[in-house]
Amino acid sequence: MEETATAVTSQKSQIPQKETAENTQRSLVLECAMQAGNILLQNGAEIFRVEETITRMCDHFGVESESAFILSNGIFITAGNEKESVYAQVRHIPVRGAQLDRVAAVNQLSREIVEGRYTIEEVREQLNQIENMPRKTKQMQILASAVGSACFCIMFGGSFRDSLGAFIAGFLLYVYVLELSQPRMSKIIGNIGGGALVTLLCIFMYKIHLGDALNHMIIGAIIPLVPGIPFTNGIRDIADGDYIAGAVRMLDAILVFLCIAVGVGVVITVYHRLTGGMLL
């Protein structure tokens, strides 16, 4: 009788320990899913991609009650039913520039998770490595802005001389963005200033005969400021039925467009009034 009682007591003590281990595992899965969603959303991924990645990870590791609600700058994850412990987490995701290499890395990781290549502990290590991937250096960003400006200038019909002017303007524009606009100004003021700066630079180079067509120079040099990825993702989110997130992204992109237009328009208008000549 004593041996039977001891065995029953031992079995009862093992049940809470097993439940505690399962709850810990489930919480780790949900935390990793939140981290993956954070990386994706912060670096320019679409809403459906974030939802799909979170769901894939949770399904693969056996979390059946997961429910995720994604906005353009926030993630809400809940879980819990009669079989699983309750879990809830909300995280604010600041809107930043896109880093598509991190998005691609998380996408690849999610596919490998579904294939069964990783334990949940290994998934956390992989996510930490992705989160700590080095950003592009300032020199690389400035050079990319200059080359992109020159290429877009040619694509929109500019000559080689126009592209040279756009190259210089795009180079100096991103020096302004990285050293002054992003760290010290609001998005509205920074984009108005960027549009004005590009226009002033292009007018100066046009007057010293470094370019042939001012409009092509301005259009090419202004491209690095244009929020192409947020605008495209906003359209895709609306098409997928994520109207709130899509509308927020579209509004943010349209606000940037308007600020750039204000900066360009003010400089051209002031110059025209001062000189009485038509530049374009």
N, C-alpha and C positions, 0 to 999 in steps of 0.2 A: 504493500500500500504506500509506503513512504517513497519507494522508487517511482511509482506511478505519479504521485503528487509532484515529485521533483521534476519529472519529464514534462508534465502539463505546465508547470510554472516556467520552465525553460522555454517551451514553445510560445507561451504568452509574451515573454520578455523579448523574444526574437521578432514578433510581429511589429511592435512599435519601431524597432530598429530598422526593419525592412521598409516600413512606410516612410521613416525619416530619410533613408537613403534615396528612395524613389522621389520624394519631394525635393530633395537637394538636386538630384539629377534633372528634374523637370524645371526647376528654377534656373539652372545653368543653361539649359536649352533655350528658355525664353530670353534670358539675358543675352545669349549669343545672337539670337534672332533680332533682338532690339539693336545690338551693336551693328549687325550687318545692315539693317534698315537705316540706321543712322549714317553709316558710311555712304550708302547709295544715295540717300536723299540729300545729304550735304554736298555731294559732288556732282549733282545735276541729273540724277536718274529720274525716270518717269514714275508716277504714282503706282501704276499697275506692276511695274518691275519690282518695286519695293514690297508690295503686298504679296506678289508671287514668290519672292525669295523667302520672306518670313514664313509663309505657309509651307513651302517645300521643306525648310529646315525642321519646323515643328512636326510635320507629318512623318518625316523620316525617322525622327527620334521618339516617336510615339506620343506626342502631345496632341490629343484629339480635341480638346476644348478651346484651343487658341482662337482668339478673335482680334484682328488688327484693324485700326482705323487710321488712315494716313492722310495728312494734310500737306500742303506745300512747305510748311515749317514746323511740323510736329508729328509725333508718332504716339498712338495710344494702343497698348497691348493688354488684353485681359485673358485670363484662363481660369477654369474651375468648374466642376460639376460634382455630382454625387460620388464620382470615382477619383477625381483629381483635386488637389488642393487649390485654394484661391490664390490668384496672382494678378497684380495690376501694376502697370508702370506707364508713366507719361513722360515724354522727353521733348523739350523744345529744340528744334534744329535751326540754327541761324542760316539765312540765305547767303551763300557764298558763290564764288566762281566755280565753274565745272572743272573737275579733274577726271577725265574719262578713263584714265589708266586704272584708277581705283575702282571705278564702276565695273570695268572689264574683269578685274581681279576677283571681285566679289561674285560676279556672274559665273566665272569659271569655278570658283570654290563651291558655289551652290550645286553645280552640276556634279562635281566630284563627291559632294556629300551624298547626293541621291544615289550615286554609284556605290556607296559604302566604303569609300577609301579612308574616312576619318572617324575617330571617336569624337565625342563632344569636347573633350579636353584639347585634342589636337585642333579642332575647329576654332576654339578660342585663341590658341597660339597663332593660327593663320590669320585670324581677323586682326589681332594686335599688330602683326607684321604689315598687313595691308594698311592699317590706320597710320602706321609710322613710316609709310613710304615717303621718300623725300619729294618735296615739291620742286617744280622747275626753278632754277636759279633766276635771280633778277636779270642777269645778263642774257640768259636764254629767252626770257619773256620779252625783253626790250628788242632783241634781234628778231624774234618771231613777229613782233608788231611791225617792225620796219620792213621786213621782207613781205609780210602779208599786205601791207599798205601798197607797196610797189606793185605787187602782182595784181591786186584788185584794181589799181589804177589802169593798168594795161588791159585788164579784162573788160573794164567799162569804156574802153576806147581811147585811153590816153597814149601819148607817145612815150618814147624812151626817156626823153627829158622830163616829161610829166612824172613818170614813175620814179625818177631820181629825186624830184622834189617831194613826192609822196613818201619815199623811203626816209628822207631826213625828217619830215614832219611826223611820220609814224614812230620813228626812233625817239624824238624829243617828247612826243605825246606820252609814251609809256614810261619815260623817266618821270614825267609829271604825275602819272597815275600811281606809280609805285612809291614815290618819295613824298608826294604831297596830297594827292586826292584821297587815296584809300586810307592812310593812317590818320589824316587830320580833318577831313571834310565829310559832310553828309553826302549821300548818293546824289541828291538833286544838285547841290552846289558843285560837286565834283564833275558831274557830267556836263553841266552848263559851262564850267570853266574849261573842260576838255574840248568841247565844240568850239569855244571861242579861241582857244590856243591854236588848234589846228588851222582855223581860218586865218588867224593873224600870220602864222608861219607861211601858209600857202600864198597869201597876198604878198608877203615880203619876197618870197622866192620868185613869184610871178613878176614882180616889179624889177627884179634884178635879172630877168630873162633866164631863170633856171628852169622854167616850164613854159609850155605853149598854151595850155588850156587850164584855166583856174578851176573850173567845175570838176574836171577829171581828177585833179590833184586833191581837192577837198574830199570828194567822194571816196577816193582810195584811202586817204589818210584817216578818215573818220571811222572806217570799218572796225578797227580794234575796239572801239567803244560800243558797237552795236551788240545787244544781247541776243544773239541768234539762237543759242540753245534754250534759254528760258522761254523765248517766244514760240519756238517749235514744240517744246514740251507742253506749253500751255494749250496749244491746239490739239496735241495728241491726248492730253488729259480730258479735255472737253469732249473729244470724239469718243473716248472710252467711258464717258459718263461721270467722270470725276469733276463735276462742274465747279465746286468750291475751289479746289486746288488749281484747276485750269484757269479760272477767272482771276485768282490772285496772281498767278504767274504772268498771265496776259497783261494785267494791270501794271505789274512791276515793269515788264518790258516796254509797254506803251509809255509809261512815265519816263523811262530812259530815252526813248525816241524823242519825246517832246523836249526834254532837257537839252539833248544834243542839237535839235532844231533851233531852240531858243538861242543857244550859244553861237551857232553859225549865223543865224538871222540877225542878231544884234550887231555883231561885228561888221557884217556886210552892209547893214543899214546905216550904221554910224560912218563907215568909210565912204559910202555913197553920198551922204549928206555933207561930209567934210570936203570931198573932192569934186562932187558934182558929176562924176563919171560912172558909167556902168561897167562893172568888172566882168560879169559873166556874159 
